[in-house]
Amino acid sequence: MLTTLHSRKGTQLLLGLGMGFAFGFLLQKAGVTTYDVIINQLLLKDFTVVKVMLSAMVTGMIGVHVLRSLGVAQHHIKPGSAGSTIPGALIFGIGFGTLGYCPGTVVGAVGQGALDALFGGVVGALIGAATFAALYPRLKSRILNKGYFGELTFPQLLQVNPWVVVIPVSLAVIGLLYWLEISGI
């Protein structure tokens, strides 16, 4: 089934476009494409963003591992390093805190007419991507490969079956979500 889909590029593009619209719709319905909701999350006053992201993380983690267990999906883990993760996290955090949107929510905010998201977010992301592409050859050799840890996952690091990590992490996140909900946060 997925092999057939993989060979049909047009179908993949349409599926991706449809999933993008669905993703944006769900972000908008959850309220996380609104500047005030995101800023209040950063100020620890509104935990809507955390609830949405943790719910998505658990759903995705379980879904990927179920599909892997059924043999219909494979992991394609990207190698990582401290030299790429730390600067990327800092740039993301500065942009997120300054503009009040992350890459997913900025596109959703543009879809609902937020001009700050269009000019600050989308245009800024395009300028940032072009700058990164231009500097990439120098960054790769000097910074990005520092502290290289490869394609290592937590189950591989712990040398256990992936479900030994997925189940307790999922239960812990679900417990945290429940606690956030009952405490009114």
C-alpha positions as CSV (number, residue, x, y, z in Angstrom):
1,M,0.0,0.0,0.0
2,L,2.6,2.6,1.0
3,T,5.0,1.4,-1.7
4,T,2.4,2.2,-4.3
5,L,1.8,5.6,-2.8
6,H,5.5,6.3,-2.7
7,S,5.7,5.8,-6.4
8,R,2.9,8.2,-7.2
9,K,4.4,11.7,-6.8
10,G,1.2,13.6,-7.8
11,T,-0.8,11.7,-5.3
12,Q,1.8,12.4,-2.6
13,L,1.6,16.1,-3.4
14,L,-2.2,16.2,-3.1
15,L,-2.1,14.1,0.1
16,G,0.5,16.5,1.5
17,L,-1.6,19.5,0.5
18,G,-4.7,18.0,2.1
19,M,-2.9,17.1,5.3
20,G,-1.4,20.6,5.4
21,F,-4.9,22.2,5.2
22,A,-6.2,19.7,7.9
23,F,-3.2,20.5,10.1
24,G,-3.8,24.3,9.8
25,F,-7.5,23.9,10.4
26,L,-6.8,21.9,13.6
27,L,-4.2,24.4,14.8
28,Q,-6.7,27.2,14.2
29,K,-9.5,25.3,16.0
30,A,-7.3,24.6,18.9
31,G,-6.6,28.4,19.1
32,V,-2.8,28.1,18.8
33,T,-2.6,30.3,15.7
34,T,-3.5,33.3,17.8
35,Y,-0.7,35.6,19.0
36,D,-2.1,36.1,22.5
37,V,-2.5,32.3,23.1
38,I,1.2,31.7,22.2
39,I,2.5,34.7,24.2
40,N,0.5,33.7,27.2
41,Q,2.0,30.2,26.9
42,L,5.4,31.7,27.0
43,L,4.4,33.7,30.0
44,L,3.0,30.5,31.6
45,K,-0.5,31.8,31.8
46,D,-2.2,29.6,29.2
47,F,-1.2,26.0,28.5
48,T,-3.2,25.5,25.4
49,V,-0.1,25.2,23.2
50,V,1.5,22.6,25.6
51,K,-1.7,20.6,25.6
52,V,-1.9,20.6,21.8
53,M,1.7,19.7,21.3
54,L,1.8,16.9,23.9
55,S,-1.4,15.4,22.5
56,A,0.2,15.5,19.0
57,M,3.4,14.0,20.3
58,V,1.7,11.0,22.0
59,T,-0.6,10.4,19.0
60,G,2.3,10.5,16.6
61,M,4.6,8.4,18.7
62,I,2.0,5.7,19.2
63,G,0.9,5.9,15.5
64,V,4.4,5.6,14.1
65,H,5.3,2.6,16.4
66,V,2.0,0.8,15.6
67,L,2.7,1.2,11.9
68,R,6.3,0.0,12.4
69,S,5.1,-3.0,14.3
70,L,2.6,-3.8,11.5
71,G,5.5,-3.6,9.0
72,V,3.9,-0.8,6.9
73,A,6.3,2.0,7.9
74,Q,10.0,2.5,8.6
75,H,11.9,5.0,10.6
76,H,14.1,7.4,8.6
77,I,16.0,9.0,11.5
78,K,18.0,12.0,10.7
79,P,21.5,12.2,12.2
80,G,22.0,14.8,14.9
81,S,24.6,16.7,16.7
82,A,24.9,19.3,19.5
83,G,26.4,21.7,16.9
84,S,23.1,21.7,15.0
85,T,20.6,21.2,17.8
86,I,21.8,23.9,20.2
87,P,22.0,26.8,17.6
88,G,18.8,25.6,16.0
89,A,17.0,25.6,19.3
90,L,18.3,29.1,20.2
91,I,17.3,30.6,16.8
92,F,13.9,28.9,17.1
93,G,13.4,30.2,20.6
94,I,14.4,33.7,19.8
95,G,12.0,33.8,16.8
96,F,9.2,32.1,18.7
97,G,9.5,34.6,21.6
98,T,10.0,37.6,19.4
99,L,7.3,37.0,16.9
100,G,4.9,34.8,18.9
101,Y,4.6,32.0,16.3
102,C,6.4,28.8,15.5
103,P,6.7,27.5,11.9
104,G,3.4,25.6,12.0
105,T,1.4,28.2,13.7
106,V,2.8,31.1,11.6
107,V,1.3,29.5,8.4
108,G,-2.0,28.9,10.2
109,A,-2.0,32.5,11.3
110,V,-1.4,33.7,7.7
111,G,-4.3,31.5,6.7
112,Q,-6.6,33.4,9.1
113,G,-5.3,36.8,7.9
114,A,-2.5,37.8,10.3
115,L,-0.2,40.1,8.5
116,D,2.4,40.1,11.2
117,A,2.7,36.3,10.6
118,L,3.0,36.8,6.9
119,F,5.7,39.5,6.9
120,G,7.5,38.6,10.1
121,G,7.1,34.9,10.0
122,V,6.9,33.6,6.4
123,V,9.2,36.3,4.9
124,G,11.5,35.9,7.8
125,A,11.6,32.1,7.4
126,L,12.4,32.5,3.7
127,I,15.2,34.9,4.4
128,G,16.5,32.7,7.2
129,A,16.4,29.6,4.9
130,A,18.2,31.4,2.1
131,T,20.9,32.7,4.6
132,F,21.3,29.2,6.0
133,A,21.6,27.7,2.5
134,A,24.3,30.2,1.5
135,L,26.3,29.6,4.7
136,Y,25.7,25.9,4.9
137,P,29.1,24.7,3.4
138,R,31.0,26.7,6.0
139,L,28.6,25.9,8.9
140,K,28.7,22.2,8.2
141,S,32.5,21.9,8.6
142,R,32.9,24.4,11.5
143,I,29.7,24.1,13.7
144,L,27.0,21.7,12.6
145,N,28.9,18.4,13.1
146,K,30.3,19.2,16.5
147,G,29.1,16.7,19.1
148,Y,27.8,14.3,16.5
149,F,25.5,11.6,17.9
150,G,24.2,10.1,14.6
151,E,20.9,8.4,14.2
152,L,20.5,7.3,17.8
153,T,17.1,6.9,19.4
154,F,16.2,6.5,23.1
155,P,15.3,2.8,22.6
156,Q,18.6,2.2,20.9
157,L,20.5,4.1,23.6
158,L,18.8,2.0,26.3
159,Q,19.0,-1.2,24.2
160,V,15.4,-2.0,24.6
161,N,12.3,-2.7,22.5
162,P,10.8,0.6,21.5
163,W,7.5,-0.1,23.3
164,V,9.5,-0.2,26.6
165,V,10.0,3.6,26.0
166,V,6.7,4.4,24.1
167,I,4.3,3.1,26.7
168,P,5.7,4.7,29.9
169,V,6.4,8.0,28.1
170,S,2.8,8.0,26.6
171,L,1.3,7.2,30.1
172,A,3.4,10.0,31.7
173,V,2.3,12.5,29.1
174,I,-1.3,11.5,29.3
175,G,-1.0,11.9,33.1
176,L,0.5,15.3,32.7
177,L,-2.3,16.3,30.3
178,Y,-4.9,15.1,32.8
179,W,-3.3,17.0,35.6
180,L,-3.2,20.2,33.5
181,E,-6.8,19.8,32.6
182,I,-8.1,19.1,36.2
183,S,-6.0,21.8,37.7
184,G,-7.4,24.4,35.3
185,I,-4.1,25.4,33.8
